[in-house]
């Protein structure tokens, strides 16, 4: 795991319960327990929480390839919601598609405990 990631505070991640499982070599894995506070009226995980998991997972993959002190900020994201997010946890699997001088592109696939795809997304990050 990347040392610069371990020491960074993540208040929003703590609020919704995201946990970094692994990060390195352009990839990442993040888990999100499904709890009542992140569900919508029909009981599945809210689309905004799923977007946060995609953003965080793709971003962690990209950041694993950056130099110390370099940052990546999301400037665009596209999601495909495939099925309702139900169960006790979700797993985000991120990978880096491209790192350029000023932009990076990462993707994330969010699966449920049965390894069925819930959401797939791609994000563009501004590097500085």
Secondary structure by P-SEA (a helix, b strand, c coil): ccccccccccaaaaaacccccccccccbbbbbccccccccccccccaaaaaaaaaaaaaaaaaccccccbbbbbcbbbbbbcccccccbbbbbbbbccccccbbbbbbbbbcccccccccbbbbbbcc
